[in-house]
Amino acid sequence: MDVIEERIAGLNLKRKVRSDAVYLATFVLGASPEFFKVSTPEKQRAFFRDCVRFIQGKYGEENVLSAIVHMDETTPHLHLNLIPITYGKLCAKDLFDGKLSALQTEIWKAVGVRYGLDRGNPNSQAVHIDTAEY
């Protein structure tokens, strides 16, 4: 929180940050298990590095708090934490409300295509079970 509060303090906001503001957006980025089965460790590192660079380029390197690859589960994946700052203010709503499907497509076009990945079905009506049920 200290790093986030320090970053927000540097924004010179006209108003106090709302008590219910979103201070951190977390993303999980990955690919199919098949991609990781056939990819070399170098290719996997390059894929995750390109994912991070995409987010840094889109939202600002200074707003990426952390990017950690988890290799200890069935499929490797990247956890990326982002301070949602846009136009000099903290506002996750401006960045993401109604825009996540488009963001997935952007990431796929910028990164996934280079690695031969297919875009998941953007209009999927799949129903996922919640964590507790799983």
MODELLER restraints for C-alpha pairs under 7 A, 6 or more apart:
rsr = mdl.restraints
at = mdl.atoms
rsr.add(forms.Gaussian(group=physical.xy_distance, feature=features.Distance(at['CA:4:A'], at['CA:83:A']), mean=6.91, stdev=0.5))
rsr.add(forms.Gaussian(group=physical.xy_distance, feature=features.Distance(at['CA:11:A'], at['CA:88:A']), mean=5.98, stdev=0.5))
rsr.add(forms.Gaussian(group=physical.xy_distance, feature=features.Distance(at['CA:11:A'], at['CA:89:A']), mean=6.77, stdev=0.5))
rsr.add(forms.Gaussian(group=physical.xy_distance, feature=features.Distance(at['CA:13:A'], at['CA:89:A']), mean=6.77, stdev=0.5))
rsr.add(forms.Gaussian(group=physical.xy_distance, feature=features.Distance(at['CA:22:A'], at['CA:92:A']), mean=6.18, stdev=0.5))
rsr.add(forms.Gaussian(group=physical.xy_distance, feature=features.Distance(at['CA:23:A'], at['CA:83:A']), mean=5.96, stdev=0.5))
rsr.add(forms.Gaussian(group=physical.xy_distance, feature=features.Distance(at['CA:23:A'], at['CA:84:A']), mean=6.69, stdev=0.5))
rsr.add(forms.Gaussian(group=physical.xy_distance, feature=features.Distance(at['CA:24:A'], at['CA:81:A']), mean=6.47, stdev=0.5))
rsr.add(forms.Gaussian(group=physical.xy_distance, feature=features.Distance(at['CA:24:A'], at['CA:82:A']), mean=5.61, stdev=0.5))
rsr.add(forms.Gaussian(group=physical.xy_distance, feature=features.Distance(at['CA:24:A'], at['CA:83:A']), mean=4.82, stdev=0.5))
rsr.add(forms.Gaussian(group=physical.xy_distance, feature=features.Distance(at['CA:24:A'], at['CA:84:A']), mean=6.26, stdev=0.5))
rsr.add(forms.Gaussian(group=physical.xy_distance, feature=features.Distance(at['CA:25:A'], at['CA:81:A']), mean=5.76, stdev=0.5))
rsr.add(forms.Gaussian(group=physical.xy_distance, feature=features.Distance(at['CA:25:A'], at['CA:82:A']), mean=5.11, stdev=0.5))
rsr.add(forms.Gaussian(group=physical.xy_distance, feature=features.Distance(at['CA:25:A'], at['CA:83:A']), mean=6.27, stdev=0.5))
rsr.add(forms.Gaussian(group=physical.xy_distance, feature=features.Distance(at['CA:25:A'], at['CA:84:A']), mean=6.37, stdev=0.5))
rsr.add(forms.Gaussian(group=physical.xy_distance, feature=features.Distance(at['CA:26:A'], at['CA:79:A']), mean=6.94, stdev=0.5))
rsr.add(forms.Gaussian(group=physical.xy_distance, feature=features.Distance(at['CA:26:A'], at['CA:80:A']), mean=5.68, stdev=0.5))
rsr.add(forms.Gaussian(group=physical.xy_distance, feature=features.Distance(at['CA:26:A'], at['CA:81:A']), mean=4.57, stdev=0.5))
rsr.add(forms.Gaussian(group=physical.xy_distance, feature=features.Distance(at['CA:26:A'], at['CA:82:A']), mean=6.29, stdev=0.5))
rsr.add(forms.Gaussian(group=physical.xy_distance, feature=features.Distance(at['CA:27:A'], at['CA:79:A']), mean=5.77, stdev=0.5))
rsr.add(forms.Gaussian(group=physical.xy_distance, feature=features.Distance(at['CA:27:A'], at['CA:80:A']), mean=5.14, stdev=0.5))
rsr.add(forms.Gaussian(group=physical.xy_distance, feature=features.Distance(at['CA:27:A'], at['CA:81:A']), mean=6.48, stdev=0.5))
rsr.add(forms.Gaussian(group=physical.xy_distance, feature=features.Distance(at['CA:28:A'], at['CA:77:A']), mean=6.62, stdev=0.5))
rsr.add(forms.Gaussian(group=physical.xy_distance, feature=features.Distance(at['CA:28:A'], at['CA:78:A']), mean=5.49, stdev=0.5))
rsr.add(forms.Gaussian(group=physical.xy_distance, feature=features.Distance(at['CA:28:A'], at['CA:79:A']), mean=4.74, stdev=0.5))
rsr.add(forms.Gaussian(group=physical.xy_distance, feature=features.Distance(at['CA:28:A'], at['CA:80:A']), mean=6.41, stdev=0.5))
rsr.add(forms.Gaussian(group=physical.xy_distance, feature=features.Distance(at['CA:29:A'], at['CA:77:A']), mean=5.70, stdev=0.5))
rsr.add(forms.Gaussian(group=physical.xy_distance, feature=features.Distance(at['CA:29:A'], at['CA:78:A']), mean=5.01, stdev=0.5))
rsr.add(forms.Gaussian(group=physical.xy_distance, feature=features.Distance(at['CA:29:A'], at['CA:79:A']), mean=6.61, stdev=0.5))
rsr.add(forms.Gaussian(group=physical.xy_distance, feature=features.Distance(at['CA:30:A'], at['CA:76:A']), mean=6.85, stdev=0.5))
rsr.add(forms.Gaussian(group=physical.xy_distance, feature=features.Distance(at['CA:30:A'], at['CA:77:A']), mean=4.61, stdev=0.5))
rsr.add(forms.Gaussian(group=physical.xy_distance, feature=features.Distance(at['CA:30:A'], at['CA:78:A']), mean=6.25, stdev=0.5))
rsr.add(forms.Gaussian(group=physical.xy_distance, feature=features.Distance(at['CA:33:A'], at['CA:75:A']), mean=5.50, stdev=0.5))
rsr.add(forms.Gaussian(group=physical.xy_distance, feature=features.Distance(at['CA:36:A'], at['CA:44:A']), mean=6.94, stdev=0.5))
rsr.add(forms.Gaussian(group=physical.xy_distance, feature=features.Distance(at['CA:48:A'], at['CA:78:A']), mean=6.85, stdev=0.5))
rsr.add(forms.Gaussian(group=physical.xy_distance, feature=features.Distance(at['CA:50:A'], at['CA:111:A']), mean=6.38, stdev=0.5))
rsr.add(forms.Gaussian(group=physical.xy_distance, feature=features.Distance(at['CA:51:A'], at['CA:111:A']), mean=6.48, stdev=0.5))
rsr.add(forms.Gaussian(group=physical.xy_distance, feature=features.Distance(at['CA:56:A'], at['CA:64:A']), mean=6.53, stdev=0.5))
rsr.add(forms.Gaussian(group=physical.xy_distance, feature=features.Distance(at['CA:63:A'], at['CA:82:A']), mean=5.62, stdev=0.5))
rsr.add(forms.Gaussian(group=physical.xy_distance, feature=features.Distance(at['CA:63:A'], at['CA:83:A']), mean=5.02, stdev=0.5))
rsr.add(forms.Gaussian(group=physical.xy_distance, feature=features.Distance(at['CA:63:A'], at['CA:85:A']), mean=7.00, stdev=0.5))
rsr.add(forms.Gaussian(group=physical.xy_distance, feature=features.Distance(at['CA:64:A'], at['CA:81:A']), mean=6.06, stdev=0.5))
rsr.add(forms.Gaussian(group=physical.xy_distance, feature=features.Distance(at['CA:64:A'], at['CA:82:A']), mean=4.53, stdev=0.5))
rsr.add(forms.Gaussian(group=physical.xy_distance, feature=features.Distance(at['CA:64:A'], at['CA:83:A']), mean=6.36, stdev=0.5))
rsr.add(forms.Gaussian(group=physical.xy_distance, feature=features.Distance(at['CA:65:A'], at['CA:81:A']), mean=5.38, stdev=0.5))
rsr.add(forms.Gaussian(group=physical.xy_distance, feature=features.Distance(at['CA:65:A'], at['CA:82:A']), mean=5.49, stdev=0.5))
rsr.add(forms.Gaussian(group=physical.xy_distance, feature=features.Distance(at['CA:65:A'], at['CA:83:A']), mean=6.72, stdev=0.5))
rsr.add(forms.Gaussian(group=physical.xy_distance, feature=features.Distance(at['CA:66:A'], at['CA:80:A']), mean=5.66, stdev=0.5))
rsr.add(forms.Gaussian(group=physical.xy_distance, feature=features.Distance(at['CA:66:A'], at['CA:81:A']), mean=5.23, stdev=0.5))
rsr.add(forms.Gaussian(group=physical.xy_distance, feature=features.Distance(at['CA:67:A'], at['CA:78:A']), mean=6.60, stdev=0.5))
rsr.add(forms.Gaussian(group=physical.xy_distance, feature=features.Distance(at['CA:67:A'], at['CA:79:A']), mean=5.64, stdev=0.5))
rsr.add(forms.Gaussian(group=physical.xy_distance, feature=features.Distance(at['CA:67:A'], at['CA:80:A']), mean=4.28, stdev=0.5))
rsr.add(forms.Gaussian(group=physical.xy_distance, feature=features.Distance(at['CA:67:A'], at['CA:81:A']), mean=6.44, stdev=0.5))
rsr.add(forms.Gaussian(group=physical.xy_distance, feature=features.Distance(at['CA:68:A'], at['CA:78:A']), mean=5.54, stdev=0.5))
rsr.add(forms.Gaussian(group=physical.xy_distance, feature=features.Distance(at['CA:68:A'], at['CA:79:A']), mean=5.27, stdev=0.5))
rsr.add(forms.Gaussian(group=physical.xy_distance, feature=features.Distance(at['CA:68:A'], at['CA:80:A']), mean=6.47, stdev=0.5))
rsr.add(forms.Gaussian(group=physical.xy_distance, feature=features.Distance(at['CA:69:A'], at['CA:76:A']), mean=6.95, stdev=0.5))
rsr.add(forms.Gaussian(group=physical.xy_distance, feature=features.Distance(at['CA:69:A'], at['CA:77:A']), mean=5.64, stdev=0.5))
rsr.add(forms.Gaussian(group=physical.xy_distance, feature=features.Distance(at['CA:69:A'], at['CA:78:A']), mean=4.26, stdev=0.5))
rsr.add(forms.Gaussian(group=physical.xy_distance, feature=features.Distance(at['CA:69:A'], at['CA:79:A']), mean=6.27, stdev=0.5))
rsr.add(forms.Gaussian(group=physical.xy_distance, feature=features.Distance(at['CA:70:A'], at['CA:76:A']), mean=5.57, stdev=0.5))
rsr.add(forms.Gaussian(group=physical.xy_distance, feature=features.Distance(at['CA:70:A'], at['CA:77:A']), mean=5.46, stdev=0.5))
rsr.add(forms.Gaussian(group=physical.xy_distance, feature=features.Distance(at['CA:70:A'], at['CA:78:A']), mean=6.11, stdev=0.5))
rsr.add(forms.Gaussian(group=physical.xy_distance, feature=features.Distance(at['CA:71:A'], at['CA:77:A']), mean=6.98, stdev=0.5))
rsr.add(forms.Gaussian(group=physical.xy_distance, feature=features.Distance(at['CA:84:A'], at['CA:90:A']), mean=5.75, stdev=0.5))
rsr.add(forms.Gaussian(group=physical.xy_distance, feature=features.Distance(at['CA:84:A'], at['CA:91:A']), mean=5.82, stdev=0.5))
rsr.add(forms.Gaussian(group=physical.xy_distance, feature=features.Distance(at['CA:84:A'], at['CA:92:A']), mean=4.97, stdev=0.5))
rsr.add(forms.Gaussian(group=physical.xy_distance, feature=features.Distance(at['CA:85:A'], at['CA:91:A']), mean=5.82, stdev=0.5))
rsr.add(forms.Gaussian(group=physical.xy_distance, feature=features.Distance(at['CA:101:A'], at['CA:122:A']), mean=6.46, stdev=0.5))
rsr.add(forms.Gaussian(group=physical.xy_distance, feature=features.Distance(at['CA:108:A'], at['CA:119:A']), mean=6.21, stdev=0.5))
